[in-house]
């Protein structure tokens, strides 16, 4: 499991994890829950187009804009790593 960075709001990060998990279950049509330690590509099969749809839905549901310009997808392997990134690189609309 990825520990939140010191500069990341822990409450916001948890909201992001919850939102990511809920959206991924729906988008992937899974019966099982998605946890923050799951690998986005290997375990969940998230493609780049599905990843974009995921980010757009997270932005809409949380009312934030994610700074995708600083995103390095190779460093965001798990749901938890993505949640930490979003919590630290987003701002309210």
C-alpha positions in Angstrom: 0.0 0.0 0.0 1.2 3.5 -0.8 1.6 5.8 2.1 0.4 9.4 1.4 3.1 12.0 0.9 3.6 14.5 3.7 2.2 17.4 1.7 -0.9 15.5 0.6 -4.2 16.1 2.5 -4.9 12.7 3.9 -8.7 13.3 4.0 -8.7 14.3 0.3 -6.6 11.4 -0.6 -9.0 9.0 1.0 -11.9 10.6 -0.9 -9.9 10.1 -4.1 -9.2 6.4 -3.3 -12.9 5.9 -2.6 -14.0 7.7 -5.8 -11.4 5.8 -7.9 -12.5 2.5 -6.5 -16.2 3.2 -7.1 -15.6 4.5 -10.6 -13.3 1.6 -11.5 -15.8 -1.0 -10.3 -18.4 0.5 -12.6 -16.2 1.1 -15.6 -14.6 -2.3 -15.5 -18.0 -4.0 -14.6 -16.3 -5.8 -11.7 -18.1 -7.8 -9.0 -15.1 -7.6 -6.7 -14.0 -4.4 -5.0 -11.0 -2.4 -6.2 -8.4 -1.7 -3.5 -5.7 0.9 -3.5 -2.8 -1.6 -3.7 -4.1 -3.0 -7.0 -2.0 -2.5 -10.2 -4.0 -0.4 -12.7 -2.6 -2.1 -15.8 -1.7 -5.7 -14.7 -4.5 -6.5 -12.3 -7.3 -4.2 -13.6 -6.4 -4.0 -17.3 -6.9 -0.2 -17.4 -6.0 1.1 -20.9 -4.9 4.7 -21.6 -8.4 5.5 -23.0 -10.1 4.0 -19.9 -7.6 5.9 -17.7 -8.6 9.2 -19.3 -12.3 8.4 -18.8 -11.4 7.6 -15.1 -9.6 10.9 -14.6 -12.5 12.9 -16.1 -15.0 11.2 -13.9 -12.9 11.7 -10.8 -12.6 15.4 -11.7 -16.3 15.7 -12.1 -17.3 13.8 -9.0 -14.8 15.6 -6.7 -15.1 19.0 -8.3 -11.4 19.3 -9.0 -9.1 19.8 -11.9 -6.1 17.4 -12.1 -2.8 18.7 -13.3 -2.1 16.0 -15.9 0.8 18.0 -17.3 3.0 16.7 -14.4 1.7 13.2 -14.5 4.1 10.4 -15.3 2.0 7.3 -15.8 5.0 5.0 -15.4 5.2 6.2 -11.7 1.5 5.7 -11.1 1.1 1.9 -11.1 -1.4 1.4 -8.4 -4.8 2.9 -7.4 -3.1 4.3 -4.3 -0.3 5.9 -6.2 -2.8 7.5 -8.5 -4.8 8.7 -5.5 -1.7 10.3 -3.9 -0.9 12.0 -7.2 -4.4 13.4 -7.6 -4.6 14.6 -4.0 -1.3 16.4 -4.4 -1.8 17.7 -8.0 -5.4 19.0 -8.2 -7.2 22.1 -7.4 -10.9 22.9 -6.9 -12.8 24.2 -9.9 
